[in-house]
Amino acid sequence: MRIIFFGTSNAALPILEMLNKQHQVLAVVTQPDAKVGREREMTESPVSVLAKEMGLKVLKPQEAKNNDLFRLELQSFGAEMFVVAAFGQILPPEVINLPKFKTLNVHFSLLPKYRGASPIQSALLNGEKETGASIFILDEQVDHGPVLGQEKMPIDDDDNFLTLSEKLAQKSAKLLLSVIDSYAAGNLNPAPQDDSSASHTSIINKQHGQIEWAKSAQQIYNQFRAFYPWPGIWTKWQGKTLKILDCAPVASAQSEKPPGTVLEGGAVVCGGNSVLQIKVLQLEGKNETAMQDFLNGYRNFVGSRLGDE
């Protein structure tokens, strides 16, 4: 099968690698280089880097919509199918409908659950025990098209965004290969999604990482898992931002003190009298520090209240 692949983030890498082994990838479309980090250096997407290592042609349109030159360039390859995975742009109908076998999208949830930009984070945030991968035919609506294949996968208690993304990427890549062959052979009947069961996710920003100590320790830990490594979770202490870089609920501990109160050893009272143990943290303007070292340097931390400006 002659394929053009659309992808940007790390989660798309195993899918591109497996596609390139089993099919003919004619070109790769990815997001343009962007400024990254404190130095704001122009940086290629992970997919761009891998595609170049593979010797594949790379296209980086600023916008896929209303871009006749981009559409004509895609058309010139004569691809039979487009495959989209963690791309980051909404494709217009004039692009979606170009190839012979439609455009397939890889999505990291069991559609119609968790449509949108953050299905992995949402599953972790909500404490789900199971998620999965879906391969569907792309249409004009977000994650709405008929499904060609799905596969479930358990979520481990210590999974975070990075680990779960990698597992889902590997599973999706294998599922995609089986779906492509069966679909091209006419052996799959697309199954329309049940829109009444759909749930939607939003684009994640830094504010999503702010901790509400009135939530339970497990909910805050799920927030940590969902937003690791970005945007991370954070609170305020003495007017400064305090990032929580590692933590865990303390199963047997309880406290009737107000949520946000710091206990001995750097544990923090959460909603429902639950307790969250902070293991590693970073105060604004300082390096990351193990909890005990932080306590040695800030004797007034125990007994203080987090979240207060």
C-alpha positions as CSV (number, residue, x, y, z in Angstrom):
1,M,0.0,0.0,0.0
2,R,1.3,3.5,-0.9
3,I,0.8,5.7,2.1
4,I,1.3,9.2,3.3
5,F,1.7,9.5,7.0
6,F,0.6,12.4,9.2
7,G,2.1,12.7,12.7
8,T,4.0,14.9,15.0
9,S,4.6,13.7,18.6
10,N,6.6,10.8,20.1
11,A,3.4,8.7,20.3
12,A,3.4,8.5,16.5
13,L,6.9,7.1,16.2
14,P,6.2,3.4,16.6
15,I,3.3,3.7,14.1
16,L,5.5,5.3,11.5
17,E,8.3,2.7,12.0
18,M,5.9,-0.2,11.6
19,L,4.2,1.3,8.6
20,N,7.5,1.9,6.9
21,K,8.4,-1.8,7.4
22,Q,5.2,-3.2,6.0
23,H,4.1,-0.6,3.4
24,Q,5.5,2.1,1.1
25,V,5.5,5.4,2.9
26,L,5.7,8.0,0.2
27,A,6.0,11.1,2.4
28,V,5.5,12.2,6.0
29,V,3.5,15.3,7.0
30,T,4.3,16.9,10.3
31,Q,3.9,20.2,12.2
32,P,6.4,23.0,11.4
33,D,9.5,23.4,13.5
34,A,8.6,25.3,16.7
35,K,10.5,27.2,19.5
36,V,11.1,24.9,22.4
37,G,12.5,25.3,25.9
38,R,13.9,28.3,27.8
39,E,16.3,29.1,24.9
40,R,13.3,29.1,22.5
41,E,15.4,27.2,19.9
42,M,13.7,26.1,16.7
43,T,13.2,22.4,17.0
44,E,11.9,19.7,14.7
45,S,9.1,17.4,15.7
46,P,10.0,13.9,16.8
47,V,8.3,12.5,13.7
48,S,10.3,14.9,11.4
49,V,13.6,13.7,12.9
50,L,12.7,10.0,12.5
51,A,11.4,10.5,8.9
52,K,14.6,12.1,7.9
53,E,16.6,9.3,9.4
54,M,14.5,6.9,7.3
55,G,15.2,9.0,4.2
56,L,11.5,9.9,3.7
57,K,10.3,13.2,2.2
58,V,8.9,15.5,4.9
59,L,6.2,18.1,4.4
60,K,5.6,20.8,7.1
61,P,2.6,22.9,6.1
62,Q,1.7,25.8,8.4
63,E,-2.0,25.1,7.7
64,A,-3.6,22.2,6.0
65,K,-6.8,24.1,5.4
66,N,-7.2,26.4,2.4
67,N,-3.8,25.4,1.1
68,D,-4.1,24.5,-2.5
69,L,-0.3,24.1,-3.0
70,F,-0.2,21.6,-0.2
71,R,-3.2,19.7,-1.5
72,L,-1.7,19.5,-5.0
73,E,1.6,18.3,-3.6
74,L,-0.2,15.5,-1.7
75,Q,-2.1,14.6,-4.8
76,S,1.1,14.3,-6.9
77,F,2.3,11.4,-4.8
78,G,-0.5,9.1,-5.9
79,A,-1.0,7.7,-2.4
80,E,-3.7,5.1,-1.9
81,M,-4.2,5.9,1.7
82,F,-3.4,8.6,4.3
83,V,-2.8,7.5,7.9
84,V,-3.0,10.1,10.7
85,A,-1.6,9.6,14.3
86,A,-1.0,12.4,16.9
87,F,-0.7,15.0,14.1
88,G,-2.1,18.1,15.8
89,Q,-4.0,19.7,13.0
90,I,-7.5,19.2,11.8
91,L,-7.5,18.1,8.1
92,P,-10.0,19.6,5.7
93,P,-12.3,17.5,3.5
94,E,-10.3,18.3,0.4
95,V,-7.3,16.5,2.0
96,I,-9.2,13.7,3.8
97,N,-10.9,12.6,0.6
98,L,-7.9,12.6,-1.7
99,P,-6.7,9.0,-1.4
100,K,-8.5,5.9,-2.9
101,F,-9.0,4.2,0.5
102,K,-10.0,7.2,2.5
103,T,-7.9,8.6,5.4
104,L,-7.5,6.4,8.6
105,N,-6.9,8.0,12.0
106,V,-5.3,6.3,15.0
107,H,-6.9,7.4,18.3
108,F,-5.7,6.5,21.8
109,S,-9.1,5.7,23.4
110,L,-12.0,3.4,22.9
111,L,-14.2,5.6,20.8
112,P,-16.6,7.3,21.2
113,K,-15.2,7.7,24.7
114,Y,-12.6,10.5,25.0
115,R,-12.8,12.2,21.7
116,G,-10.5,15.2,21.2
117,A,-7.0,16.3,22.1
118,S,-6.2,14.6,25.4
119,P,-7.7,11.0,25.6
120,I,-4.7,9.6,27.4
121,Q,-4.6,12.3,30.0
122,S,-8.3,12.1,30.5
123,A,-8.3,8.4,31.1
124,L,-5.6,8.8,33.8
125,L,-7.2,11.8,35.3
126,N,-10.4,10.0,35.8
127,G,-8.8,6.9,37.3
128,E,-9.8,4.6,34.5
129,K,-8.6,0.9,34.8
130,E,-8.9,0.3,31.0
131,T,-8.4,2.2,27.8
132,G,-7.5,1.1,24.3
133,A,-6.8,2.1,20.7
134,S,-9.2,2.8,17.8
135,I,-8.7,3.0,14.1
136,F,-11.4,4.9,12.3
137,I,-12.2,6.6,9.0
138,L,-11.6,10.3,9.3
139,D,-14.4,12.7,8.6
140,E,-15.0,16.5,9.1
141,Q,-16.0,16.1,12.8
142,V,-13.5,15.5,15.6
143,D,-12.9,11.8,16.1
144,H,-16.4,11.1,14.8
145,G,-15.9,8.7,11.8
146,P,-16.9,5.0,11.6
147,V,-14.6,2.6,13.5
148,L,-12.7,-0.1,11.6
149,G,-11.0,-1.7,14.6
150,Q,-10.5,-1.4,18.4
151,E,-8.3,-3.1,21.0
152,K,-8.6,-2.8,24.8
153,M,-5.7,-2.4,27.2
154,P,-5.4,-2.3,31.0
155,I,-4.1,0.8,32.7
156,D,-1.6,0.0,35.5
157,D,-1.8,1.8,38.8
158,D,1.6,3.4,38.3
159,D,1.1,4.3,34.6
160,N,1.6,8.0,33.7
161,F,1.2,9.8,30.4
162,L,4.6,8.8,29.1
163,T,4.3,5.1,29.9
164,L,0.7,4.8,28.7
165,S,1.4,6.7,25.5
166,E,4.2,4.3,24.7
167,K,2.1,1.2,25.4
168,L,-0.8,2.6,23.3
169,A,1.5,3.6,20.4
170,Q,2.9,0.0,20.2
171,K,-0.6,-1.5,20.4
172,S,-2.0,0.9,17.9
173,A,0.8,0.2,15.4
174,K,0.0,-3.6,15.4
175,L,-3.7,-2.9,15.2
176,L,-3.3,-0.5,12.3
177,L,-1.4,-3.0,10.2
178,S,-4.1,-5.6,10.5
179,V,-6.8,-3.0,9.8
180,I,-5.1,-1.7,6.7
181,D,-4.8,-5.1,5.1
182,S,-8.4,-6.2,5.9
183,Y,-9.9,-2.8,5.0
184,A,-8.1,-2.7,1.6
185,A,-9.3,-6.3,0.9
186,G,-12.9,-5.2,1.6
187,N,-13.2,-7.5,4.6
188,L,-14.1,-4.8,7.1
189,N,-17.4,-3.0,7.6
190,P,-17.0,0.4,9.2
191,A,-19.1,0.7,12.4
192,P,-20.7,4.1,13.0
193,Q,-20.0,5.5,16.5
194,D,-22.8,5.9,19.0
195,D,-22.8,9.7,19.4
196,S,-25.0,9.5,22.5
197,S,-22.2,7.8,24.3
198,A,-19.5,10.2,23.3
199,S,-17.3,12.1,25.7
200,H,-15.0,15.0,24.8
201,T,-11.5,16.1,26.0
202,S,-9.9,19.5,25.9
203,I,-6.4,20.8,25.0
204,I,-4.2,20.7,28.1
205,N,-2.6,23.9,29.3
206,K,-0.4,24.8,32.3
207,Q,-3.4,25.8,34.5
208,H,-4.7,22.2,34.4
209,G,-1.8,21.3,36.6
210,Q,-2.8,23.5,39.6
211,I,-3.6,21.3,42.6
212,E,-6.9,21.6,44.5
213,W,-6.1,20.2,47.9
214,A,-9.8,19.7,48.6
215,K,-9.6,16.8,46.2
216,S,-8.7,13.3,47.5
217,A,-5.0,12.1,47.5
218,Q,-5.9,9.6,44.8
219,Q,-7.4,12.3,42.6
220,I,-4.4,14.5,43.0
221,Y,-2.1,11.5,42.3
222,N,-4.2,10.8,39.1
223,Q,-3.6,14.4,38.1
224,F,0.1,13.9,38.6
225,R,0.0,10.7,36.4
226,A,-2.0,12.4,33.7
227,F,0.2,15.5,33.5
228,Y,3.6,13.9,33.8
229,P,5.9,15.3,32.5
230,W,3.9,18.3,31.2
231,P,2.4,20.5,32.4
232,G,3.1,18.7,35.7
233,I,1.2,19.5,38.9
234,W,1.9,22.5,41.1
235,T,0.7,24.6,44.0
236,K,1.6,27.8,45.8
237,W,3.7,28.2,48.9
238,Q,4.6,31.6,50.4
239,G,3.7,33.3,47.1
240,K,5.9,31.1,45.0
241,T,5.1,28.2,42.6
242,L,5.9,24.8,44.1
243,K,6.1,21.9,41.6
244,I,5.4,18.4,42.8
245,L,7.7,16.2,40.8
246,D,6.9,12.9,42.5
247,C,4.3,11.8,45.0
248,A,2.0,9.0,46.1
249,P,-1.1,8.5,48.2
250,V,-0.5,7.2,51.7
251,A,-3.1,4.4,51.9
252,S,-3.3,4.0,55.7
253,A,-2.9,7.7,56.7
254,Q,-5.7,10.1,57.7
255,S,-5.8,13.6,59.1
256,E,-8.5,15.9,60.1
257,K,-6.4,19.0,59.6
258,P,-7.5,21.4,56.7
259,P,-6.6,20.3,53.2
260,G,-3.2,21.6,52.1
261,T,-1.7,21.3,55.6
262,V,1.9,20.0,55.5
263,L,2.5,17.2,58.0
264,E,5.7,15.7,59.4
265,G,7.8,14.1,56.6
266,G,6.3,16.3,53.9
267,A,3.0,14.6,53.6
268,V,0.0,16.8,52.7
269,V,-3.6,16.6,53.9
270,C,-6.0,16.3,51.0
271,G,-9.8,16.1,50.8
272,G,-11.7,13.4,52.7
273,N,-8.9,13.4,55.3
274,S,-6.7,11.5,52.9
275,V,-2.9,12.1,52.7
276,L,-0.5,12.6,49.8
277,Q,3.2,12.0,50.4
278,I,5.4,14.4,48.4
279,K,8.7,12.7,47.4
280,V,10.4,15.2,45.1
281,L,9.6,18.9,44.6
282,Q,10.9,22.1,43.1
283,L,10.4,25.6,44.5
284,E,10.3,28.4,42.0
285,G,13.8,29.6,41.2
286,K,15.4,26.5,42.8
287,N,16.6,23.1,41.7
288,E,14.5,20.0,42.2
289,T,14.9,18.5,45.7
290,A,14.1,15.3,47.5
291,M,11.6,15.9,50.3
292,Q,13.9,15.3,53.2
293,D,16.5,17.7,51.8
294,F,13.8,20.3,51.3
295,L,12.7,19.9,54.9
296,N,16.2,20.4,56.1
297,G,16.4,23.7,54.2
298,Y,12.9,25.0,55.0
299,R,12.1,24.3,58.6
300,N,8.9,26.2,58.4
301,F,7.4,23.9,55.7
302,V,5.9,21.5,58.1
303,G,2.7,23.0,59.5
304,S,2.3,25.5,56.7
305,R,-0.6,25.5,54.3
306,L,-0.1,24.9,50.6
307,G,-2.2,26.6,48.0
308,D,-2.3,29.9,49.9
309,E,-0.9,32.9,48.0
